Amino acid sequence: MIKPNLYLSNSFQTKKIKKSSFRDFLKSIGEIKYEIKNKKKTLNILSKEYKFNFKLSDLRKFKNYKTLALIGMGGSILGAEAINNFLEKKIKKKIYYFNDLNLKKISNFKKKENKKKVLFLIISKSGNTIETLSNLLALKILKKNASNIIIISEKKNNLLFLISKKLNLFYIEHKSNIGGRFSVLSEVGLVPAYLMGINILKLRSAIREFLDKKNISFLRESSIKLSYLINSKKINNLIFLNYAPELNKFLFWCQQLIAESLGKKGKGLFPVISTVPKDHHSLLQLYIDGPRDKLFHIFSLEDEKSEKINLKKILNSNFFLNNKRLDKIKRAQKDALILSLKKNKIPYREFKINKINEEVLGKLFSYFILETVLIGKIINLNPFNQPAVEQVKIYTKKLLN
């Protein structure tokens, strides 16, 4: 138990862990703590002294906009979507996400919204992301001194930065040491979150909790065991079984983080998001009785409450669903699945969310960042680069020239 509002557990066993694995962990955690303190390192986002490249006083003038439109790809937008999805009940604004090349979405947006009343946030670390630039230009919102546009990119010779200077648009620097998939706790995630009405200080308030002596044991056990599983190559697929719709976008954020950080040199886990209990009726047979190449992560929200089903008014019957709440039914389905996983000795981990708030979401972001980086270091991969992604970007630009 980490805290009452967030419960994490491991069920899977591995062979006896070698002493060298613990030495690798201690070495890696030492490197991580050093990198957190170093302003030039990616993990500085987890530092108490992290310095924002914006002032809240400068952003207040944008808070009156009731409609936001975020334009970005991958890590530049997934974090904001995850925040929006998880804390939706606290957010009173309409939010659009342009995170693909979808002509129909652009056309419908133009027909439905008065663009002058929409605040546009354009985010790209490189400032040259093809899809982001294409959507920006297709929306036709650029004009000199536009007061409803915020651009976040590196301060380099890139198209977004040049546009911001030429048109005198509100600009925030994207730190060059922070890659997209690690940027949710930086300007990239915090500026949209603030404009949604989220308390961004609370979002960052507990992000170092898993490094505390009393909490680090779960991180140590998990990173060592997962490193062993990846190196053994017996487990190839990581299935996120999601019983909490509020976590759907967070899991897409996790998917990118894990795939891009650990999918290298023939290693890695293929992260798949599975919506349950819906997928009980389509994929469960394969999950339980198919190839034993899968690790399951089970996510649930325990504070759901719903009205009870009343069948007696209709049938005057004691049918087993009578007087049951939907959240209790869903929990029973989850617990039944866990019993089946245990019986079949299928490895799984459980993440139970007992409260929806900024602190819990911040802890989830930081936990998966720390665990992913630790695993990369232990299995001798660079968790911060993405050579295959860059290769495809180069080929795409050549084909478009």
FILUMMAR-451353 format. One line per 3 residues: for each residue x, y, z of N, C-alpha, C. Coordinates in steps of 0.02 Angstrom, whole numbers, m for minus. Example, Ala and Ser with C-alpha at 12.3 -4.5 7.8 and 13.67 -1.06 7.14 Angstrom:
660/m284/390/615/m225/390/660/m165/390 ~ 642/m112/354/684/m53/357/645/2/394
***
This chain:
42/m59/0/0/0/0/44/62/0 ~ 36/104/m50/75/165/m53/40/221/m14 ~ m23/229/m28/m65/276/8/m137/253/0
m182/274/44/m251/250/39/m285/262/m28 ~ m263/315/m65/m298/330/m128/m267/297/m189 ~ m214/257/m179/m183/222/m235/m152/157/m210
m175/101/m239/m151/35/m217/m119/m1/m276 ~ m58/m26/m265/m22/m62/m318/1/m129/m291 ~ m3/m181/m333/20/m246/m311/47/m286/m369
97/m330/m355/125/m376/m404/103/m447/m386 ~ 82/m486/m435/66/m555/m421/117/m602/m453 ~ 154/m578/m502/194/m624/m542/260/m641/m507
282/m702/m518/344/m727/m489/395/m737/m545 ~ 457/m730/m528/511/m746/m575/558/m794/m539 ~ 606/m820/m575/655/m862/m542/693/m821/m491
731/m855/m449/768/m820/m397/808/m763/m426 ~ 797/m704/m398/830/m644/m424/904/m645/m404 ~ 947/m633/m452/1018/m632/m439/1037/m568/m400
1090/m574/m360/1113/m516/m322/1134/m459/m369 ~ 1158/m479/m428/1179/m427/m476/1121/m383/m498 ~ 1060/m411/m497/1001/m371/m515/989/m316/m465
999/m331/m402/991/m280/m350/1046/m227/m357 ~ 1107/m249/m374/1161/m201/m386/1145/m156/m445 ~ 1117/m186/m498/1097/m147/m557/1044/m96/m539
997/m116/m496/944/m70/m474/974/m12/m435 ~ 1017/m28/m387/1047/25/m345/1087/74/m387 ~ 1124/47/m436/1162/90/m481/1115/135/m522
1061/105/m548/1014/143/m590/976/195/m550 ~ 955/177/m489/917/226/m449/963/284/m429 ~ 1027/269/m419/1075/323/m405/1082/370/m464
1085/341/m525/1088/383/m585/1026/425/m592 ~ 968/396/m577/905/432/m584/902/491/m535 ~ 923/480/m474/922/535/m424/969/591/m445
1026/573/m476/1071/624/m502/1039/662/m559 ~ 1006/625/m604/975/657/m663/917/703/m643 ~ 882/685/m590/827/728/m566/854/796/m544
913/797/m514/942/859/m489/974/901/m545 ~ 990/868/m602/1027/901/m656/978/935/m704 ~ 982/1000/m710/936/1039/m751/941/1022/m826
995/990/m845/1005/974/m916/980/904/m933 ~ 953/867/m884/931/799/m895/854/795/m899 ~ 830/745/m935/758/736/m944/721/730/m877
749/692/m831/713/678/m768/712/737/m720 ~ 740/792/m740/733/853/m700/660/873/m691 ~ 617/848/m734/545/862/m727/518/838/m659
553/791/m626/531/766/m561/561/803/m502 ~ 600/855/m517/634/892/m463/587/941/m429 ~ 597/950/m364/560/1001/m327/577/1071/m353
638/1077/m378/662/1142/m402/651/1153/m477 ~ 611/1111/m507/598/1119/m580/572/1189/m594 ~ 603/1222/m643/584/1291/m660/540/1292/m723
480/1319/m715/435/1326/m773/461/1379/m821 ~ 448/1369/m884/464/1419/m935/404/1465/m948 ~ 362/1472/m898/305/1518/m904/288/1544/m834
251/1598/m833/226/1626/m771/150/1620/m770 ~ 123/1599/m714/50/1592/m710/16/1659/m722 ~ 48/1713/m702/19/1780/m712/11/1795/m787
56/1767/m829/51/1779/m901/m4/1737/m933 ~ m21/1681/m900/m73/1637/m928/m143/1656/m908 ~ m150/1697/m855/m217/1712/m829/m261/1746/m881
m230/1784/m926/m270/1819/m976/m304/1770/m1025 ~ m281/1707/m1026/m311/1657/m1071/m366/1616/m1037 ~ m376/1625/m971/m420/1580/m935/m494/1591/m949
m510/1647/m979/m581/1661/m993/m608/1622/m1054 ~ m564/1594/m1093/m587/1554/m1150/m622/1491/m1126 ~ m682/1480/m1152/m721/1422/m1132/m711/1362/m1178
m677/1375/m1234/m662/1321/m1282/m587/1321/m1297 ~ m556/1262/m1291/m486/1254/m1306/m478/1206/m1364 ~ m426/1218/m1405/m409/1171/m1458/m334/1157/m1454
m317/1095/m1441/m246/1075/m1436/m225/1041/m1501 ~ m169/1064/m1527/m142/1036/m1589/m72/1007/m1574 ~ m64/943/m1582/m1/911/m1568/m3/837/m1584
52/803/m1575/56/732/m1589/94/697/m1532 ~ 77/634/m1520/114/593/m1472/118/626/m1403 ~ 178/627/m1375/188/654/m1308/171/727/m1301
165/763/m1356/147/834/m1352/74/845/m1335 ~ 34/792/m1338/m38/801/m1328/m69/746/m1285 ~ m37/687/m1282/m65/631/m1245/m71/646/m1170
m23/681/m1142/m25/698/m1071/m85/742/m1055 ~ m97/793/m1096/m154/837/m1086/m220/799/m1092 ~ m223/754/m1140/m283/712/m1148/m294/669/m1086
m240/642/m1058/m246/600/m998/m271/640/m939 ~ m245/701/m931/m268/745/m877/m341/762/m885 ~ m361/779/m945/m430/796/m960/m476/737/m945
m457/678/m968/m497/618/m959/m506/599/m885 ~ m451/601/m847/m452/579/m777/m489/630/m733 ~ m480/694/m746/m508/747/m703/m566/782/m737
m601/747/m780/m654/776/m821/m708/811/m780 ~ m724/785/m721/m778/814/m681/m759/883/m654 ~ m694/898/m652/m671/963/m627/m666/1015/m684
m671/992/m745/m659/1035/m803/m725/1057/m834 ~ m734/1122/m840/m797/1150/m865/m791/1177/m936 ~ m738/1160/m971/m727/1188/m1038/m735/1135/m1092
m750/1159/m1152/m752/1115/m1211/m682/1111/m1240 ~ m658/1050/m1253/m589/1042/m1276/m586/998/m1338 ~ m552/1023/m1389/m541/985/m1451/m468/963/m1453
m457/904/m1481/m389/879/m1491/m377/863/m1564 ~ m329/896/m1593/m309/882/m1662/m243/843/m1659 ~ m250/777/m1657/m193/733/m1646/m186/680/m1700
m211/696/m1759/m206/652/m1816/m221/694/m1878 ~ m213/666/m1937/m233/702/m1997/m303/680/m2016 ~ m351/715/m1987/m422/697/m1995/m459/756/m2026
m469/753/m2091/m500/809/m2128/m572/821/m2106 ~ m607/768/m2089/m677/775/m2067/m681/813/m2002 ~ m635/798/m1956/m635/833/m1891/m622/908/m1901
m575/925/m1945/m560/995/m1958/m619/1030/m1989 ~ m651/998/m2037/m709/1027/m2071/m766/1039/m2022 ~ m780/990/m1980/m835/996/m1931/m820/1051/m1880
m757/1056/m1860/m737/1108/m1813/m749/1178/m1842 ~ m729/1187/m1905/m737/1252/m1937/m811/1272/m1942 ~ m854/1222/m1954/m925/1236/m1961/m957/1252/m1894
m932/1220/m1842/m965/1223/m1776/m941/1280/m1733 ~ m877/1298/m1737/m848/1345/m1690/m829/1412/m1722 ~ m838/1465/m1684/m812/1530/m1702/m739/1532/m1680
m693/1529/m1727/m622/1521/m1710/m595/1579/m1667 ~ m627/1637/m1671/m604/1693/m1631/m617/1682/m1556 ~ m664/1637/m1540/m681/1623/m1471/m648/1560/m1444
m603/1532/m1483/m567/1471/m1464/m494/1488/m1449 ~ m468/1460/m1394/m397/1467/m1379/m360/1408/m1408 ~ m311/1421/m1451/m274/1368/m1484/m205/1360/m1452
m188/1298/m1433/m122/1281/m1407/m88/1235/m1458 ~ m33/1258/m1485/4/1219/m1535/69/1196/m1503 ~ 79/1130/m1498/135/1103/m1461/175/1053/m1503
239/1066/m1509/285/1021/m1543/355/1035/m1519 ~ 388/985/m1491/456/995/m1466/502/1019/m1522 ~ 502/983/m1577/547/1001/m1633/525/1064/m1668
460/1080/m1663/433/1137/m1700/422/1123/m1773 ~ 436/1061/m1794/430/1042/m1864/388/980/m1875 ~ 350/959/m1824/310/898/m1831/260/905/m1888
263/860/m1936/225/867/m1998/150/871/m1985 ~ 123/826/m1944/51/825/m1933/28/888/m1896 ~ 68/910/m1848/50/970/m1810/48/1032/m1855
99/1039/m1897/101/1096/m1943/45/1092/m1994 ~ 31/1032/m2018/m23/1023/m2067/m90/1042/m2039 ~ m105/1020/m1977/m168/1038/m1945/m172/1113/m1931
m117/1142/m1908/m116/1214/m1895/m132/1253/m1958 ~ m100/1236/m2014/m111/1272/m2076/m180/1259/m2105 ~ m205/1197/m2096/m271/1180/m2122/m327/1217/m2085
m316/1231/m2021/m366/1266/m1981/m370/1341/m1998 ~ m317/1367/m2031/m315/1437/m2054/m329/1487/m1998 ~ m290/1482/m1944/m299/1527/m1887/m242/1577/m1879
m189/1569/m1918/m130/1611/m1909/m141/1681/m1935 ~ m128/1730/m1893/m127/1800/m1914/m85/1840/m1864 ~ m60/1895/m1886/m15/1936/m1844/m50/1960/m1781
m15/1955/m1725/m39/1978/m1660/m102/1942/m1635 ~ m114/1882/m1661/m173/1844/m1638/m168/1833/m1562 ~ m220/1850/m1526/m218/1846/m1453/m245/1780/m1426
m265/1734/m1471/m294/1671/m1449/m251/1611/m1470 ~ m186/1622/m1476/m140/1569/m1496/m81/1565/m1448 ~ m66/1505/m1425/m6/1492/m1385/35/1439/m1421
99/1452/m1430/143/1404/m1463/196/1381/m1413 ~ 206/1315/m1410/257/1286/m1368/303/1244/m1412 ~ 367/1264/m1416/416/1227/m1455/486/1244/m1430
535/1209/m1455/604/1227/m1439/621/1295/m1470 ~ 664/1331/m1436/685/1396/m1461/744/1386/m1508 ~ 728/1360/m1567/779/1346/m1618/753/1369/m1685
791/1356/m1736/772/1375/m1803/722/1325/m1831 ~ 661/1325/m1802/609/1280/m1826/548/1322/m1846 ~ 503/1291/m1882/447/1328/m1912/401/1359/m1860
384/1323/m1807/338/1351/m1757/369/1411/m1722 ~ 433/1406/m1703/465/1462/m1670/469/1522/m1717 ~ 486/1511/m1780/490/1565/m1829/422/1598/m1840
369/1557/m1842/301/1583/m1849/284/1627/m1789 ~ 300/1604/m1729/283/1642/m1668/318/1710/m1669 ~ 380/1713/m1694/416/1776/m1695/390/1823/m1749
379/1794/m1808/357/1836/m1865/287/1865/m1853 ~ 242/1825/m1822/174/1848/m1812/161/1876/m1742 ~ 214/1877/m1701/209/1904/m1633/155/1867/m1593
163/1802/m1588/116/1760/m1552/144/1741/m1483 ~ 100/1725/m1437/122/1707/m1369/161/1641/m1373 ~ 222/1642/m1347/268/1585/m1355/295/1562/m1288
299/1496/m1280/330/1465/m1220/382/1416/m1244 ~ 442/1420/m1216/496/1376/m1238/487/1305/m1211 ~ 494/1257/m1256/495/1186/m1239/568/1169/m1223
582/1145/m1163/651/1129/m1144/678/1074/m1190 ~ 738/1084/m1216/767/1037/m1265/786/971/m1233 ~ 796/969/m1167/817/907/m1134/759/861/m1116
698/882/m1131/639/842/m1112/603/817/m1174 ~ 607/752/m1185/573/722/m1243/498/720/m1233 ~ 461/716/m1288/389/720/m1286/355/674/m1238
375/609/m1237/339/561/m1196/353/571/m1121 ~ 404/612/m1104/419/626/m1034/396/696/m1013 ~ 360/731/m1056/349/802/m1047/284/821/m1012
244/772/m991/179/787/m963/183/830/m900 ~ 236/823/m860/243/861/m799/283/925/m810 ~ 294/942/m873/328/1005/m892/276/1052/m923
301/1104/m956/257/1153/m989/206/1120/m1036 ~ 227/1066/m1067/185/1033/m1118/119/1008/m1089 ~ 121/980/m1028/59/957/m997/29/1007/m949
72/1047/m918/47/1091/m864/12/1154/m891 ~ 34/1180/m947/0/1239/m975/m72/1222/m995 ~ m83/1168/m1035/m152/1149/m1049/m192/1134/m986
m160/1099/m937/m196/1082/m876/m218/1145/m838 ~ m174/1194/m833/m192/1257/m800/m250/1291/m834 ~ m248/1291/m901/m302/1323/m938/m367/1284/m936
m363/1220/m919/m424/1180/m908/m455/1196/m840 ~ m415/1227/m796/m439/1242/m728/m412/1194/m676 ~ m360/1156/m693/m331/1107/m648/m276/1139/m605
m272/1118/m542/m220/1142/m497/m154/1105/m514 ~ m110/1138/m550/m50/1105/m575/2/1095/m519 ~ m2/1134/m466/44/1122/m410/26/1058/m373
m39/1045/m367/m60/982/m337/m42/923/m382 ~ m45/934/m447/m28/881/m495/45/859/m485 ~ 88/905/m466/159/890/m456/177/876/m383
130/881/m338/145/881/m267/172/815/m240 ~ 154/759/m270/173/693/m242/215/652/m292 ~ 246/684/m340/278/646/m394/344/614/m373
371/632/m315/433/600/m292/420/547/m238 ~ 357/533/m226/338/488/m171/369/419/m178 ~ 374/393/m239/399/325/m248/475/319/m238
508/376/m229/579/375/m215/593/377/m140 ~ 540/387/m100/548/386/m27/566/316/m3 ~ 604/312/50/626/248/75/568/201/91
514/228/117/457/185/136/416/161/76 ~ 426/192/18/386/175/m41/426/143/m98 ~ 492/144/m93/533/124/m150/534/49/m161
511/10/m113/515/m63/m119/474/m89/m177 ~ 414/m60/m189/373/m83/m245/406/m67/m311 ~ 436/m8/m315/471/13/m376/531/m34/m389
567/m50/m336/625/m95/m342/603/m165/m365 ~ 554/m193/m332/530/m260/m349/505/m262/m421 ~ 465/m213/m440/434/m212/m507/486/m205/m562
531/m157/m554/580/m144/m608/627/m204/m617 ~ 646/m237/m562/690/m295/m568/654/m353/m601 ~ 592/m366/m580/555/m422/m608/538/m410/m682
517/m350/m698/500/m335/m768/561/m337/m812 ~ 617/m315/m786/680/m320/m825/697/m392/m840 ~ 687/m435/m791/700/m507/m801/653/m535/m855
588/m517/m852/541/m543/m901/558/m520/m971 ~ 578/m457/m979/595/m431/m1045/657/m466/m1072 ~ 707/m474/m1030/769/m507/m1052/757/m580/m1069
711/m613/m1034/697/m683/m1047/662/m694/m1114 ~ 627/m641/m1139/589/m641/m1201/533/m694/m1201 ~ 514/m716/m1141/457/m762/m1136/390/m724/m1135
393/m662/m1112/334/m618/m1113/345/m565/m1165 ~ 300/m561/m1214/306/m514/m1269/252/m459/m1269 ~ 196/m473/m1236/138/m428/m1238/120/m404/m1169
108/m339/m1163/84/m309/m1102/13/m285/m1113 ~ m35/m317/m1080/m106/m302/m1091/m131/m259/m1034 ~ m152/m197/m1049/m184/m155/m1000/m259/m171/m998
m282/m204/m946/m353/m219/m937/m383/m160/m899 ~ m423/m120/m933/m446/m57/m904/m520/m60/m886 ~ m534/m62/m820/m602/m61/m795/m624/10/m777
m581/59/m789/m596/129/m770/m592/174/m831 ~ m648/194/m861/m647/238/m920/m606/302/m908 ~ m602/324/m845/m565/385/m830/m490/378/m842
m467/316/m850/m395/303/m861/m379/287/m933 ~ m428/289/m977/m416/268/m1046/m360/307/m1080 ~ m363/373/m1076/m311/414/m1109/m244/409/m1073
m246/399/m1007/m183/388/m971/m148/326/m996 ~ m185/274/m1012/m155/213/m1036/m127/221/m1107 ~ m157/264/m1148/m127/279/m1212/m61/317/m1203
m59/360/m1152/4/393/m1135/56/341/m1114 ~ 36/293/m1072/81/239/m1051/105/198/m1110 ~ 59/186/m1156/76/146/m1215/135/176/m1253
132/241/m1265/187/274/m1300/251/272/m1258 ~ 245/287/m1193/303/289/m1149/340/223/m1151 ~ 304/168/m1144/335/102/m1139/360/79/m1208
321/90/m1260/340/67/m1326/402/103/m1352 ~ 404/169/m1346/460/207/m1373/523/203/m1330 ~ 513/192/m1264/570/191/m1220/605/123/m1218
566/69/m1224/593/2/m1214/592/m42/m1277 ~ 561/m19/m1330/558/m59/m1391/619/m50/m1435 ~ 674/m80/m1414/738/m69/m1449/781/m132/m1448
822/m139/m1501/871/m193/m1504/839/m261/m1495 ~ 780/m270/m1524/745/m334/m1520/712/m347/m1453 ~ 713/m298/m1408/682/m307/m1343/618/m265/m1339
580/m276/m1285/522/m235/m1272/459/m275/m1261 ~ 408/m241/m1235/341/m269/m1227/293/m231/m1272 ~ 248/m267/m1304/199/m235/m1348/138/m216/m1306
129/m150/m1290/74/m129/m1247/7/m123/m1284 ~ m43/m158/m1258/m109/m159/m1289/m161/m137/m1238 ~ m205/m91/m1257/m257/m67/m1212/m321/m105/m1226
m347/m137/m1175/m406/m180/m1180/m461/m153/m1134 ~ m518/m135/m1163/m573/m108/m1124/m615/m165/m1096 ~ m618/m168/m1032/m655/m221/m998/m707/m191/m951
m763/m227/m940/m778/m296/m958/m799/m309/m1030 ~ m801/m258/m1073/m823/m269/m1142/m782/m325/m1175 ~ m716/m322/m1166/m672/m371/m1199/m674/m440/m1167
m710/m446/m1111/m722/m514/m1084/m758/m556/m1137 ~ m796/m522/m1180/m839/m558/m1228/m808/m563/m1297 ~ m743/m545/m1302/m711/m551/m1367/m639/m577/m1362
m603/m556/m1311/m532/m574/m1307/m514/m617/m1247 ~ m560/m625/m1200/m544/m660/m1138/m522/m732/m1149 ~ m553/m766/m1197/m534/m835/m1211/m460/m840/m1229
m437/m793/m1272/m367/m792/m1292/m323/m774/m1232 ~ m344/m725/m1193/m305/m703/m1135/m290/m761/m1087 ~ m342/m801/m1073/m335/m853/m1022/m308/m918/m1051
m329/m934/m1111/m315/m1001/m1138/m269/m1000/m1200 ~ m245/m941/m1218/m202/m936/m1276/m129/m941/m1257 ~ m84/m916/m1300/m12/m920/m1287/6/m885/m1221
53/m914/m1185/74/m886/m1120/130/m836/m1131 ~ 116/m785/m1170/166/m734/m1186/144/m664/m1164 ~ 98/m662/m1115/67/m599/m1096/74/m584/m1021
85/m521/m1006/82/m495/m938/23/m447/m936 ~ m18/m451/m883/m78/m409/m879/m70/m357/m824 ~ m89/m296/m841/m95/m242/m792/m169/m225/m785
m195/m232/m726/m267/m223/m714/m278/m157/m678 ~ m317/m113/m710/m331/m46/m683/m405/m41/m665 ~ m419/m16/m606/m489/m7/m585/m496/55/m542
m556/80/m540/m573/138/m499/m621/114/m445 ~ m601/121/m383/m639/91/m328/m690/138/m298 ~ m690/202/m315/m738/248/m284/m800/261/m326
m810/219/m377/m870/226/m418/m932/210/m376 ~ m985/245/m388/m1048/231/m355/m1104/238/m407 ~ m1150/191/m405/m1206/194/m452/m1270/169/m418
m1327/183/m448/m1390/160/m420/m1397/84/m425 ~ m1437/57/m379/m1448/m15/m379/m1499/m35/m432 ~ m1490/m94/m458/m1538/m123/m504/m1597/m151/m464
m1658/m135/m485/m1717/m160/m449/m1760/m201/m497 ~ m1752/m267/m492/m1790/m311/m536/m1859/m329/m508 ~ m1866/m321/m442/m1929/m342/m411/m1989/m301/m436
m1975/m239/m455/m2028/m197/m483/m2055/m225/m548 ~ m2012/m264/m583/m2030/m290/m648/m2053/m362/m644 ~ m2013/m404/m609/m2027/m477/m609/m2042/m505/m541
m2035/m464/m489/m2044/m490/m421/m2001/m552/m411 ~ m1938/m548/m431/m1894/m605/m433/m1832/m592/m390 ~ m1801/m646/m366/m1738/m641/m329/m1678/m656/m373
m1684/m640/m437/m1629/m649/m485/m1565/m618/m457 ~ m1507/m649/m469/m1445/m629/m434/m1424/m557/m446 ~ m1447/m526/m500/m1429/m456/m513/m1471/m406/m473
m1526/m431/m444/m1570/m385/m407/m1534/m353/m349 ~ m1545/m288/m341/m1517/m249/m286/m1441/m242/m289 ~ m1413/m249/m350/m1341/m241/m359/m1327/m177/m397
m1272/m143/m380/m1251/m83/m415/m1206/m103/m473 ~ m1205/m61/m526/m1163/m76/m585/m1090/m79/m566 ~ m1068/m35/m521/m998/m37/m502/m980/m102/m465
m1028/m129/m426/m1016/m192/m392/m1013/m250/m441 ~ m1055/m246/m493/m1054/m298/m544/m987/m298/m581 ~ m964/m239/m598/m900/m233/m634/m842/m257/m590
m846/m242/m526/m793/m264/m480/m793/m341/m474 ~ m852/m371/m474/m856/m444/m471/m826/m475/m534 ~ m837/m443/m592/m807/m468/m654/m731/m464/m651
m706/m408/m625/m633/m400/m618/m604/m452/m571 ~ m636/m461/m513/m612/m510/m464/m615/m581/m491 ~ m666/m595/m531/m671/m662/m562/m614/m673/m611
m597/m622/m649/m541/m627/m696/m476/m639/m658 ~ m466/m603/m603/m406/m613/m563/m401/m684/m536 ~ m457/m711/m513/m458/m780/m489/m437/m829/m545
m460/m815/m605/m443/m858/m662/m369/m851/m680 ~ m342/m789/m678/m271/m779/m691/m229/m816/m639 ~ m249/m813/m577/m213/m847/m524/m215/m923/m535
m274/m949/m550/m281/m1021/m559/m237/m1046/m616 ~ m233/m1006/m669/m194/m1026/m728/m121/m1002/m725 ~ m102/m973/m667/m33/m950/m655/m9/m902/m710
m54/m855/m727/m39/m804/m777/m17/m740/m740 ~ 39/m711/m758/65/m652/m720/22/m590/m731 ~ 12/m554/m676/m26/m491/m680/m4/m444/m626
m20/m381/m636/m13/m329/m584/m79/m292/m578 ~ m92/m266/m518/m155/m230/m507/m141/m159/m484 ~ m178/m112/m514/m175/m41/m496/m246/m18/m480
m259/m8/m415/m326/13/m394/m323/87/m374 ~ m367/126/m406/m372/197/m391/m431/207/m343 ~ m417/232/m284/m469/241/m234/m496/312/m230
m464/357/m267/m487/426/m267/m464/462/m330 ~ m507/502/m359/m489/541/m418/m469/611/m396 ~ m406/627/m403/m383/695/m391/m315/706/m426
m291/767/m422/m229/785/m456/m169/746/m429 ~ m167/737/m362/m109/703/m332/m103/632/m357 ~ m158/596/m361/m157/526/m384/m132/522/m456
m158/566/m499/m137/564/m569/m63/581/m575 ~ m39/630/m537/32/648/m538/75/589/m517 ~ 53/552/m467/90/493/m444/91/439/m497
36/430/m532/35/380/m586/83/398/m642 ~ 82/462/m662/130/485/m714/201/471/m691 ~ 219/492/m631/288/487/m608/308/414/m598
262/373/m573/280/302/m562/300/269/m627 ~ 259/277/m679/275/242/m742/336/272/m776 ~ 348/337/m767/410/365/m793/470/334/m759
469/331/m692/525/304/m654/536/230/m670 ~ 482/191/m670/489/120/m683/516/107/m753 ~ 490/143/m802/512/132/m871/586/150/m880
607/205/m851/678/225/m857/722/175/m820 ~ 701/153/m762/739/103/m724/748/39/m764 ~ 694/14/m794/698/m47/m834/747/m38/m891
742/19/m926/787/32/m982/860/29/m960 ~ 875/61/m903/943/62/m879/967/m8/m859 ~ 923/m46/m826/942/m113/m802/955/m161/m860
917/m154/m915/927/m200/m972/971/m170/m1026 ~ 1006/m116/m1007/1056/m85/m1051/1027/m56/m1116 ~ 971/m22/m1109/942/15/m1165/941/89/m1146
945/133/m1195/936/204/m1183/861/219/m1185 ~ 829/232/m1127/757/243/m1126/735/310/m1155 ~ 783/354/m1171/765/422/m1190/766/434/m1266
797/390/m1305/800/402/m1377/745/363/m1413 ~ 739/374/m1479/689/340/m1520/715/336/m1592 ~ 767/298/m1604/800/298/m1669/755/276/m1727
711/227/m1715/668/204/m1770/617/258/m1790 ~ 592/295/m1741/545/349/m1755/579/403/m1797 ~ 640/421/m1777/676/473/m1814/691/451/m1885
705/387/m1895/719/360/m1962/658/370/m2008 ~ 598/354/m1982/537/362/m2023/524/436/m2038 ~ 537/480/m1989/528/552/m2001/573/576/m2058
635/552/m2059/683/572/m2111/658/548/m2180 ~ 636/485/m2183/610/458/m2246/549/496/m2271 ~ 505/515/m2223/443/552/m2242/461/619/m2274
507/655/m2242/526/721/m2269/559/715/m2338 ~ 598/662/m2348/629/651/m2413/576/639/m2466 ~ 524/601/m2449/471/585/m2497/429/646/m2513
424/694/m2466/384/754/m2477/423/810/m2512 ~ 488/803/m2516/529/856/m2550/524/850/m2625
***
